[in-house]
Each structure stands twice: as structure tokens, then as C-alpha cells.
Amino acid sequence: MIRLLFVLLLLAPGFARAVEPSERLADPALEARARDISRTLRCLVCQNESIDESNADLAKDIRVLLRERLVAGDSDAAARQFLVDRYGDFVLLKPPLETATLLLWFGPALVLVAGGIGVVVYLRRRPESVPPLPPLTEAERKRVAQLLKEPEA
């Protein structure tokens, strides 16, 4: 039982969200909208977390800015677009599929395919086996026989 409690205590920080009480809005509906939007925005410092999960200072600033836009009366789309205009498409966890973001979407697959092609080309160009050595000359045979006959010291 104590082990289970210990494991749960170790995991507890992972369940906590980064939104601080001072950031929360008094209106529950606005706060829910802010949380929904912040789950779709990338922390520009962590880059693998949403701003809702990140403890980075920049993520906090973006959360506060998002809430200010919602309090000012922006729609969800307008608030999100304000942040995209300010930080670029990279702020979105799922950037739109556009000409400018093709590399974001297909870059990893292209690198994987290029690496696979490189491996195939390398394997095809390498020699199948090591060529056999030429046979020993008569002088080399005599030298080998002499070395084999000499007693060890």
C-alpha cells in the first residue's frame, strides 16, 4: 500500500497543469474557452508541449495574452489568429497544410525516405565479397616452409 502511495506521489506533478490560479478568469465559460484554445497552441520554448502544460515563462505570457484577447471580446478563431499573426504558424500544435508549411508536415517523411535511398545505394555499390588473394609464388612458398620448420626459441 505504501509503495502504491509513493508511486502516486511521484506521478502527481505530471497530472498538474501549468495554468496558475492568478491566470484563471473569473468567468468559467471564458476560462473553458481559454483552456480549449491553449491546448492547441505550442510552447515556443518547450516545442513539444502545449502552452496549457508548459511552465515556461513565454508559455505563461501567451496564456495571459490569450485570456486578455478573450476578455476583450475576441472569438476563439480571432484570438488564435492574433497569436498566429504574432508568432507564426509554428505556435499551432497542428499547423495548417499550406505551401509555407509543407516542410513541417512532410519534412520528417522526406528525411526518412532520403535515408532509406542512401542505405540502398550504399548497399548496392559495395562489393559483394572480398576478391581472392593471388596464389603464392615459389619463393613465398619456400619462405613459408622455412618459417614453419624453424624451431621456436
C-alpha angles and dihedrals in degrees: 000000000000091000091054091050090049092051091048091051090051091050095045097088089057090060094052120096123225096233106113123217091244089060097052119106122235092228108077093205092054091045091052090051091049092050092049092052095042090056088063096049123088123230103239091210100046094030093191099064135063118247086248090065101034126097093197117125092236091053089052090050091051091048090052092046091049092052091048090054092050092048088050088060103260118152119239091259093048093049091048091047091050089057092045090051090050101041105018131240090303089078089069116085087214107033117201118264101252136138091265093052100043091104091053091053102038103022096094092049091048091052090050093049092046090051091050091050090049091053092049092049091048093049093049095049098049117093116266093227140349111275114248119260118251115258119268118266120237091258091052091050091052091049092050091049090049092050091049093051096050112101117240116251 
